[in-house]
Amino acid sequence: MVSTRLCLVRHGETAWNSERRIQGQIDIDLNAVGQAQAHALRAALSGLEFAAAYSSDLRRAWHTAQIATAGLDMDLVPAPDMRERHFGVLQGVAAHEAASRHPLAHRHHQARSTDYDFEFGESLLDFSARVTGALEALAHAHPASDVLVFTHGGVLDVAYRLATGRPLEVARDFPLGNAAINWIEHHSGAWRLLSWGDSRHLQGILDEVA
């Protein structure tokens, strides 16, 4: 059986990331740090070969992808199913405000409730199904290839759990760093983790934009 390897990259930093504000599907662009991270990604990816490059169509991911793939000589394909989860009433809310402004939604968020949709967003189960389906589709579309995907923290959370068997409702104990590089592999109908959270290319970024 052939294998497909996915290189999953979270978008660079945004102002809302630095404020610890929940973005969800609100379309926020990169800040100066995020743009510098994307340029560092371009250098880190320059020696690699990919069959295709996909990106969430939200600006923070798409802008990261545009910068990072500038030297890869390939078309960037929009992938709406790689969007972040829709967090309903919590979108745009800072982490320290969530408990007071939306106590029920905050409790469900902290508990990682799998069937709660934040009033008009996506439940964790629905989000996971969307992401899993999209990852499976990419693996089947590019057998025996390496594929580059620019996406979001929530998508990476699902991908890590898919590749390790960690349940959705269990608290996260792995990193989801901005502009970090993560690899998973699809082989014989199953996923496995290859490497996670590689951020060596980002050393010194904060000093550059200070």
DRENDO-838979 format. One record per residue: residue number from 1; y, x, z of N, C-alpha, C, O in turn; residue in one letter. Coordinates in steps of 0.1 Angstrom, whole numbers, plus 5000, padded with zeros to 4 digits. Atoms other than C-alpha are relative to their C-alpha. Example, Ala and Ser with C-alpha at 12.3 -4.5 7.8 and 13.67 -1.06 7.14 Angstrom:
% residues 2
{1,{4988,5009,5000},{4955,5123,5078},{5012,5009,5000},{5012,5019,5007},"a"}
{2,{4989,4991,5000},{4989,5137,5071},{5011,4992,5008},{5022,4997,5009},"s"}
% end
This chain:
% residues 210
{1,{4988,5008,5000},{5000,5000,5000},{5012,5009,5000},{5013,5019,5007},"m"}
{2,{4988,4993,5001},{5035,5012,4991},{5009,4997,5012},{5007,4987,5019},"v"}
{3,{4990,5002,4989},{5063,5016,5017},{5014,5000,4995},{5017,5006,4984},"s"}
{4,{4986,5000,5002},{5099,5008,5016},{5008,5004,5012},{5005,4999,5023},"t"}
{5,{4992,4995,4989},{5124,5026,5038},{5014,4994,4999},{5020,4996,4989},"r"}
{6,{4986,5005,5000},{5157,5009,5048},{5008,5009,5009},{5005,5011,5021},"l"}
{7,{4990,4993,4992},{5186,5030,5060},{5011,4990,5003},{5019,4986,4995},"c"}
{8,{4990,5010,4995},{5207,5006,5081},{5011,5006,5007},{5010,5015,5016},"l"}
{9,{4988,4994,4994},{5242,5015,5089},{5010,4989,5005},{5013,4980,4998},"v"}
{10,{4990,5009,4995},{5266,4996,5112},{5014,5004,4994},{5016,5016,4992},"r"}
{11,{4986,4997,5004},{5302,4993,5100},{5007,5009,5010},{5004,5010,5021},"h"}
{12,{4991,4992,4992},{5329,5016,5113},{5008,4991,5010},{5007,4979,5009},"g"}
{13,{4993,5007,4989},{5350,5007,5143},{5012,4991,4995},{5019,4995,4985},"e"}
{14,{4988,5009,5002},{5376,4978,5142},{5008,5000,5013},{5004,5004,5024},"t"}
{15,{4992,5002,4988},{5404,4970,5166},{4993,4991,5010},{4995,4993,5022},"a"}
{16,{5007,5009,4991},{5383,4942,5180},{4989,5007,5007},{4985,5003,5018},"w"}
{17,{5010,4992,4993},{5355,4966,5187},{5006,5007,5012},{5000,5007,5023},"n"}
{18,{4994,4992,4989},{5378,4988,5208},{5005,4991,5011},{5006,4995,5022},"s"}
{19,{4995,5009,4990},{5391,4957,5226},{4988,4992,5006},{4990,4984,5015},"e"}
{20,{5012,5007,4996},{5355,4945,5232},{5002,4984,4998},{4999,4976,5007},"r"}
{21,{4997,5014,5004},{5364,4912,5214},{4989,4996,4990},{4985,5003,4981},"r"}
{22,{5012,5004,5009},{5335,4892,5198},{5005,4996,4986},{5014,4987,4985},"i"}
{23,{4995,5002,5013},{5340,4893,5161},{4992,4989,4993},{4997,4980,4986},"q"}
{24,{5008,5010,5008},{5310,4873,5147},{5003,5001,4986},{5003,5011,4980},"g"}
{25,{4997,5000,5015},{5319,4862,5112},{5015,4999,4997},{5019,4997,4986},"q"}
{26,{4985,4998,5002},{5357,4865,5117},{5002,5013,4992},{4996,5023,4996},"i"}
{27,{5000,4989,5010},{5367,4889,5089},{5011,5011,5004},{5022,5010,4999},"d"}
{28,{4992,4990,4995},{5382,4919,5106},{4998,5013,4992},{4986,5016,4990},"i"}
{29,{5001,4988,5007},{5389,4952,5088},{4999,5012,5009},{5000,5010,5021},"d"}
{30,{5001,4988,4993},{5384,4988,5099},{5013,5004,5006},{5024,5002,5000},"l"}
{31,{4988,4993,4996},{5409,5006,5121},{4999,5014,4995},{4991,5018,4988},"n"}
{32,{5000,4986,5005},{5418,5043,5116},{4988,5007,5004},{4983,5015,4996},"a"}
{33,{5012,4994,4996},{5388,5054,5136},{4989,4996,4991},{4981,5004,4987},"v"}
{34,{5011,5005,5009},{5365,5032,5115},{5001,5006,4987},{4990,5009,4981},"g"}
{35,{4999,4994,5013},{5379,5046,5083},{4995,5015,5000},{4989,5019,4991},"q"}
{36,{5005,4986,4998},{5373,5082,5096},{4985,5000,5001},{4979,5009,4995},"a"}
{37,{5014,5001,4999},{5338,5072,5105},{4993,4998,4987},{4983,5004,4984},"q"}
{38,{5005,5002,5014},{5332,5059,5070},{5000,5012,4992},{4990,5015,4984},"a"}
{39,{5000,4988,5007},{5343,5091,5055},{4990,5010,5005},{4984,5018,4997},"h"}
{40,{5010,4992,4995},{5320,5110,5078},{4986,4996,4995},{4978,5004,4993},"a"}
{41,{5012,5005,5005},{5292,5088,5067},{4998,5004,4985},{4986,5008,4981},"l"}
{42,{5001,4996,5014},{5299,5096,5031},{4994,5015,4999},{4986,5017,4991},"r"}
{43,{5005,4987,5000},{5293,5133,5038},{4985,5000,5005},{4977,5008,4999},"a"}
{44,{5014,5000,4995},{5261,5125,5058},{4990,4995,4990},{4979,4999,4990},"a"}
{45,{5009,5006,5010},{5247,5104,5030},{4999,5007,4987},{4991,5003,4978},"l"}
{46,{4998,4994,5014},{5257,5126,5001},{4987,5007,4995},{4986,5007,4983},"s"}
{47,{5012,4993,5004},{5224,5145,5000},{4988,4991,4998},{4977,4996,4995},"g"}
{48,{5011,5010,5000},{5202,5114,5000},{5000,4992,4987},{5010,4991,4981},"l"}
{49,{5001,5008,5012},{5189,5093,4971},{4995,4986,5004},{4985,4985,5012},"e"}
{50,{5003,5014,4997},{5187,5055,4973},{4998,4992,4987},{5005,4995,4977},"f"}
{51,{5002,5008,5012},{5173,5030,4948},{5011,4989,4999},{5014,4985,4988},"a"}
{52,{4989,5010,5000},{5201,5005,4958},{5008,5001,5012},{5003,5006,5023},"a"}
{53,{4992,5000,4988},{5229,5000,4982},{5006,4985,5001},{5011,4980,4992},"a"}
{54,{4996,5014,4997},{5237,4966,4998},{5010,5000,5012},{5010,5010,5020},"y"}
{55,{4991,5001,4988},{5264,4955,5022},{5003,4985,5003},{5004,4977,4994},"s"}
{56,{4994,5012,4996},{5274,4925,5042},{5014,4998,4993},{5021,5008,4990},"s"}
{57,{4987,5002,5007},{5304,4909,5024},{5012,4999,5010},{5023,4996,5005},"d"}
{58,{4989,5000,4991},{5325,4909,5056},{5008,5013,4999},{5001,5024,4997},"l"}
{59,{4992,4988,5004},{5354,4934,5052},{4997,5012,5008},{4996,5023,5002},"r"}
{60,{5002,4988,4992},{5345,4957,5080},{4988,5008,4995},{4987,5020,4995},"r"}
{61,{5012,4993,5006},{5311,4964,5065},{5002,5004,4986},{4999,5015,4982},"a"}
{62,{4997,4997,5014},{5322,4962,5029},{5009,5012,4998},{5006,5021,4989},"w"}
{63,{4990,4988,5001},{5351,4987,5034},{4992,5013,5004},{4994,5023,4998},"h"}
{64,{5008,4988,4996},{5327,5011,5053},{4991,5004,4988},{4991,5016,4985},"t"}
{65,{5009,4997,5011},{5303,5008,5024},{5007,5006,4988},{5002,5015,4981},"a"}
{66,{4993,4995,5011},{5329,5014,4997},{5004,5015,5002},{5002,5023,4993},"q"}
{67,{4996,4986,4997},{5341,5046,5014},{4987,5009,5000},{4987,5020,4994},"i"}
{68,{5012,4991,4998},{5306,5059,5023},{4992,5002,4987},{4985,5012,4986},"a"}
{69,{5008,4999,5012},{5290,5053,4989},{5008,5005,4988},{5003,5006,4977},"t"}
{70,{4991,4995,5011},{5319,5067,4968},{4994,5011,4992},{4996,5012,4980},"a"}
{71,{5006,4989,5008},{5299,5098,4958},{4985,4998,4997},{4979,5007,4992},"g"}
{72,{5014,5003,5002},{5265,5081,4954},{4996,4995,4986},{4985,4994,4983},"l"}
{73,{5001,5005,5014},{5270,5069,4918},{4990,4988,4999},{4981,4989,4991},"d"}
{74,{5008,5012,5001},{5255,5035,4924},{5009,4988,5003},{5019,4989,5010},"m"}
{75,{4993,5012,4997},{5267,4999,4924},{4997,4995,5014},{4986,4996,5019},"d"}
{76,{5002,5006,4987},{5273,4983,4958},{4998,4985,4998},{5006,4978,4992},"l"}
{77,{5003,5014,5002},{5257,4948,4960},{5003,4992,5012},{4998,4996,5023},"v"}
{78,{4997,5008,4988},{5271,4921,4983},{4987,4993,5005},{4979,4988,4997},"p"}
{79,{5011,5007,4994},{5245,4907,5007},{5004,4991,5012},{5004,4996,5023},"a"}
{80,{4995,5009,4990},{5258,4877,5026},{4991,4998,5012},{4995,4995,5023},"p"}
{81,{5010,5002,4989},{5226,4874,5046},{5000,5011,5010},{4993,5010,5020},"d"}
{82,{4999,4989,4991},{5234,4907,5062},{5013,4999,5009},{5017,5008,5016},"m"}
{83,{4988,5002,4991},{5265,4892,5079},{4996,4999,5015},{4984,4997,5018},"r"}
{84,{5002,5002,4986},{5269,4892,5116},{4997,4986,5004},{4999,4977,4996},"e"}
{85,{5003,5014,4994},{5257,4862,5137},{5013,4993,5002},{5024,4999,5005},"r"}
{86,{4989,5009,4997},{5281,4833,5139},{5000,4996,5015},{4990,4989,5019},"h"}
{87,{5000,5002,4986},{5291,4831,5176},{5008,4988,5004},{5011,4987,5016},"f"}
{88,{4994,5013,4996},{5308,4797,5175},{5012,5001,5008},{5022,5009,5004},"g"}
{89,{4988,5000,4992},{5333,4792,5203},{5003,5013,5006},{5014,5015,5011},"v"}
{90,{4997,4987,4995},{5330,4828,5214},{5006,5009,4990},{5011,5020,4994},"l"}
{91,{4994,4991,5010},{5343,4843,5182},{5015,5001,5003},{5022,4991,5005},"q"}
{92,{4987,4997,4997},{5376,4860,5188},{5003,5001,5015},{5015,5004,5019},"g"}
{93,{4999,5000,4986},{5371,4859,5226},{4997,5014,5005},{4986,5020,5002},"v"}
{94,{5003,4987,4994},{5373,4892,5246},{4989,4998,5010},{4988,4988,5017},"a"}
{95,{5011,5001,4991},{5343,4900,5267},{5004,4996,5014},{4997,4988,5021},"a"}
{96,{4996,5003,4986},{5363,4898,5300},{5005,4986,5001},{5007,4981,5012},"h"}
{97,{4995,5013,5000},{5376,4864,5290},{4990,4989,4999},{4992,4977,5002},"e"}
{98,{5010,5010,5004},{5344,4847,5280},{4995,4991,5011},{4994,4979,5009},"a"}
{99,{5005,5008,4989},{5332,4836,5314},{5009,4989,5005},{5005,4978,5008},"a"}
{100,{4990,5010,4995},{5364,4818,5323},{5003,4990,4989},{5006,4978,4992},"s"}
{101,{4996,5009,5011},{5372,4803,5289},{4988,4991,4995},{4990,4980,4992},"r"}
{102,{5011,5008,5005},{5337,4792,5279},{4987,5004,5008},{4978,5011,5004},"h"}
{103,{5010,4996,4991},{5314,4795,5309},{4986,4997,4996},{4977,5005,4998},"p"}
{104,{5013,5003,5005},{5284,4777,5294},{4995,5009,4989},{4984,5015,4990},"l"}
{105,{5003,4991,5011},{5285,4797,5262},{4997,5014,5005},{4988,5021,5001},"a"}
{106,{5001,4986,4995},{5289,4829,5282},{4986,5001,5007},{4980,5012,5006},"h"}
{107,{5012,4999,4993},{5259,4821,5304},{4988,5001,4990},{4979,5009,4992},"r"}
{108,{5011,5000,5010},{5237,4815,5273},{5000,5014,4993},{4990,5019,4990},"h"}
{109,{4999,4987,5007},{5250,4847,5257},{4994,5011,5009},{4987,5019,5004},"h"}
{110,{5005,4990,4991},{5242,4868,5288},{4985,4999,5001},{4978,5009,5003},"q"}
{111,{5014,5003,4998},{5208,4852,5291},{4992,5002,4987},{4979,5002,4987},"a"}
{112,{5007,4999,5013},{5200,4857,5254},{4992,4988,4997},{4980,4989,4992},"r"}
{113,{5007,5013,5003},{5190,4821,5251},{4997,4999,4985},{5006,5002,4976},"s"}
{114,{5003,4999,5014},{5172,4818,5218},{5003,4988,4992},{5004,4989,4979},"t"}
{115,{4998,5012,5007},{5179,4782,5209},{5015,4994,5001},{5017,4983,4997},"d"}
{116,{4986,5005,4998},{5217,4779,5218},{5008,5005,4989},{5008,5017,4985},"y"}
{117,{4992,4997,5012},{5242,4779,5189},{5015,5001,5003},{5023,5001,4994},"d"}
{118,{4986,4998,4997},{5275,4783,5208},{5009,4989,4994},{5020,4991,4990},"f"}
{119,{4994,5013,5004},{5284,4747,5198},{5000,4998,4985},{4997,4987,4980},"e"}
{120,{5001,5001,5014},{5288,4754,5161},{4997,5013,4992},{5001,5014,4981},"f"}
{121,{5004,4988,5006},{5274,4788,5154},{4986,5001,4997},{4980,4990,4993},"g"}
{122,{5014,4998,5003},{5239,4802,5150},{4993,5003,5013},{4997,5010,5021},"e"}
{123,{5009,4996,4989},{5211,4802,5175},{4994,5014,4997},{4994,5018,4986},"s"}
{124,{5006,4987,5002},{5194,4835,5181},{4988,4999,4991},{4985,5008,4983},"l"}
{125,{5011,5002,5008},{5163,4821,5165},{5003,4998,4985},{4997,5004,4977},"l"}
{126,{4996,5002,5014},{5181,4810,5134},{5005,5013,4994},{5003,5016,4982},"d"}
{127,{4994,4987,5005},{5200,4843,5131},{4989,5009,4997},{4989,5016,4987},"f"}
{128,{5011,4991,5002},{5168,4863,5135},{4992,4996,4988},{4988,5005,4980},"s"}
{129,{5007,5004,5012},{5151,4842,5108},{5007,5004,4988},{5001,5008,4978},"a"}
{130,{4992,4996,5012},{5180,4848,5084},{4999,5015,4998},{4996,5019,4986},"r"}
{131,{5000,4985,5002},{5180,4886,5090},{4986,5004,4996},{4985,5013,4987},"v"}
{132,{5014,4996,5004},{5142,4889,5089},{4997,4997,4986},{4991,5005,4979},"t"}
{133,{5003,5004,5014},{5140,4870,5057},{5008,5010,4990},{5002,5013,4979},"g"}
{134,{4992,4991,5008},{5168,4892,5042},{4994,5014,4999},{4993,5020,4988},"a"}
{135,{5006,4987,5000},{5151,4924,5052},{4987,5000,4993},{4984,5010,4985},"l"}
{136,{5013,5001,5007},{5117,4913,5039},{5003,4999,4985},{4996,5005,4977},"e"}
{137,{4996,5001,5014},{5134,4904,5006},{5004,5013,4994},{5000,5016,4982},"a"}
{138,{4996,4987,5005},{5149,4938,5002},{4988,5009,4999},{4987,5017,4989},"l"}
{139,{5012,4992,5001},{5116,4955,5010},{4991,4996,4988},{4986,5005,4981},"a"}
{140,{5008,5005,5012},{5098,4934,4983},{5007,5003,4987},{5000,5005,4977},"h"}
{141,{4992,4997,5012},{5126,4940,4958},{5000,5014,4996},{5002,5018,4984},"a"}
{142,{4999,4985,5003},{5124,4978,4961},{4988,5007,5006},{4989,5015,5015},"h"}
{143,{5012,4993,4994},{5088,4989,4967},{5001,5015,4997},{5006,5020,4987},"p"}
{144,{5001,4985,5001},{5082,5026,4973},{5014,5006,4997},{5015,5016,4990},"a"}
{145,{4986,4995,5002},{5120,5032,4975},{5007,5001,5014},{5003,4995,5024},"s"}
{146,{4991,5000,4989},{5147,5040,5000},{5012,4992,4996},{5018,4993,4985},"d"}
{147,{4989,5010,5002},{5174,5013,5003},{5011,5002,5011},{5007,5003,5022},"v"}
{148,{4989,4998,4991},{5208,5017,5019},{5007,4986,5003},{5010,4979,4993},"l"}
{149,{4995,5013,4997},{5222,4987,5038},{5011,5002,5011},{5009,5008,5021},"v"}
{150,{4989,5000,4990},{5256,4983,5056},{5002,4987,5006},{5002,4976,4999},"f"}
{151,{5001,5012,4993},{5257,4957,5082},{5007,5000,5014},{5017,5007,5015},"t"}
{152,{4994,5002,4987},{5265,4947,5118},{4991,5002,5012},{4979,5003,5010},"h"}
{153,{5008,4998,4988},{5254,4952,5154},{4989,4990,5002},{4978,4993,5006},"g"}
{154,{5009,5010,4997},{5237,4919,5157},{4988,5001,4990},{4976,4999,4994},"g"}
{155,{5011,4998,5010},{5217,4925,5125},{4991,5011,5004},{4979,5011,5003},"v"}
{156,{5007,4988,4995},{5207,4959,5138},{4991,4997,5012},{4980,5002,5013},"l"}
{157,{5007,5005,4988},{5196,4943,5171},{4987,4993,4995},{4976,4996,5001},"d"}
{158,{5012,5007,5005},{5172,4920,5152},{4990,5010,4993},{4978,5010,4995},"v"}
{159,{5008,4990,5008},{5160,4949,5129},{4992,5009,5010},{4980,5012,5007},"a"}
{160,{5006,4991,4990},{5152,4971,5159},{4988,4993,5007},{4977,4998,5008},"y"}
{161,{5010,5008,4993},{5132,4943,5176},{4989,4997,4990},{4977,4997,4994},"r"}
{162,{5010,5003,5011},{5114,4935,5143},{4991,5013,4999},{4979,5011,4997},"l"}
{163,{5008,4988,5002},{5103,4972,5140},{4993,5005,5012},{4984,5013,5011},"a"}
{164,{5006,4995,4988},{5093,4977,5176},{4992,4989,5008},{4985,4992,5017},"t"}
{165,{5007,5010,4993},{5080,4943,5187},{5007,4995,5012},{5001,4988,5020},"g"}
{166,{4993,5004,4987},{5106,4939,5214},{5005,4986,4998},{5012,4982,4988},"r"}
{167,{4996,5014,5001},{5112,4902,5221},{5015,4997,4999},{5023,5005,5004},"p"}
{168,{4985,5003,5001},{5146,4886,5212},{5007,4997,5013},{5018,5001,5015},"l"}
{169,{4994,5004,4988},{5152,4873,5247},{5001,5012,5010},{5007,5010,5021},"e"}
{170,{5000,4989,4991},{5147,4907,5264},{5013,5008,4998},{5018,5010,4987},"v"}
{171,{4987,4993,5000},{5179,4926,5273},{4999,5013,4991},{4989,5019,4991},"a"}
{172,{5000,4989,5009},{5189,4953,5248},{5002,5013,5008},{5010,5014,5018},"r"}
{173,{5000,4987,4993},{5183,4989,5260},{5001,5011,4989},{4996,5022,4992},"d"}
{174,{4999,4990,5010},{5190,5007,5227},{5014,4999,4994},{5021,4989,4995},"f"}
{175,{4986,4999,5005},{5223,5018,5210},{5002,4993,4987},{4993,4991,4979},"p"}
{176,{4995,5006,5013},{5242,5000,5182},{5013,5006,4996},{5023,4998,4994},"l"}
{177,{4987,4993,5002},{5268,5026,5175},{5006,4997,4986},{5000,4996,4976},"g"}
{178,{4993,5001,5012},{5295,5021,5149},{4997,5012,4991},{4998,5024,4996},"n"}
{179,{5002,4990,5011},{5287,5041,5117},{4988,5009,5003},{4987,5020,4997},"a"}
{180,{5012,4992,4997},{5254,5054,5132},{4990,4996,4989},{4990,4986,4983},"a"}
{181,{5010,5002,5011},{5224,5058,5108},{4987,4997,5007},{4982,5003,5016},"i"}
{182,{5013,5005,4994},{5191,5040,5115},{4990,4998,4989},{4994,4993,4978},"n"}
{183,{5011,5001,5011},{5158,5040,5095},{4989,4991,5006},{4984,4994,5017},"w"}
{184,{5013,5008,4998},{5130,5014,5095},{4992,5000,4987},{4997,5002,4976},"i"}
{185,{5009,5000,5012},{5100,5012,5072},{4992,4988,5000},{4987,4983,5010},"e"}
{186,{5009,5011,5002},{5081,4983,5057},{4987,5005,4993},{4988,5011,4982},"h"}
{187,{5013,4994,5006},{5044,4992,5050},{4989,4990,5004},{4987,4986,5015},"h"}
{188,{5012,5008,4998},{5013,4970,5046},{5004,4987,5008},{4997,4982,5016},"s"}
{189,{4996,5012,4994},{5033,4939,5056},{5006,5000,5014},{5008,4990,5020},"g"}
{190,{4995,4999,4986},{5046,4953,5089},{5012,5010,5000},{5013,5018,4991},"a"}
{191,{4989,4991,4998},{5077,4971,5101},{4998,5010,5011},{4990,5007,5020},"w"}
{192,{5000,4990,4989},{5080,5003,5121},{5013,5007,5000},{5020,5009,4990},"r"}
{193,{4987,4992,4998},{5109,5023,5135},{4997,5015,4996},{4987,5021,5000},"l"}
{194,{5000,4986,5004},{5115,5057,5119},{5009,5009,5009},{5005,5019,5014},"l"}
{195,{4990,4993,4992},{5147,5069,5136},{5011,4990,5003},{5013,4980,4996},"s"}
{196,{4989,5010,4996},{5176,5052,5154},{5012,5007,5006},{5010,5017,5014},"w"}
{197,{4987,4996,4993},{5212,5058,5164},{5004,5014,4997},{5011,5020,5005},"g"}
{198,{4996,4986,5004},{5218,5091,5145},{5015,5000,4998},{5020,4994,4989},"d"}
{199,{4985,4999,5001},{5255,5098,5151},{5005,5014,5000},{5017,5017,5003},"s"}
{200,{4996,4986,5000},{5256,5136,5147},{5012,5002,4990},{5020,5011,4993},"r"}
{201,{4989,4998,5010},{5279,5132,5117},{5014,4995,5005},{5024,4998,4999},"h"}
{202,{4988,5005,4995},{5305,5115,5139},{5007,5009,5010},{5017,5005,5016},"l"}
{203,{4994,4991,4990},{5312,5144,5162},{5014,5004,4996},{5016,5009,4985},"q"}
{204,{4986,4996,5002},{5349,5151,5165},{5009,4990,4993},{5021,4992,4991},"g"}
{205,{4992,5010,5007},{5360,5119,5148},{5013,4995,5009},{5023,4994,5003},"i"}
{206,{4989,5004,4992},{5382,5108,5178},{5011,5010,5000},{5023,5007,5001},"l"}
{207,{4990,4989,5000},{5399,5142,5178},{5008,4999,4987},{5020,5002,4987},"d"}
{208,{4994,5000,5013},{5407,5138,5141},{5011,4989,4999},{5021,4991,4992},"e"}
{209,{4991,5011,5001},{5425,5105,5145},{5010,4998,5011},{5018,4989,5012},"v"}
{210,{4991,5001,4988},{5442,5111,5178},{5014,5003,4997},{5023,5003,5006},"a"}
% end
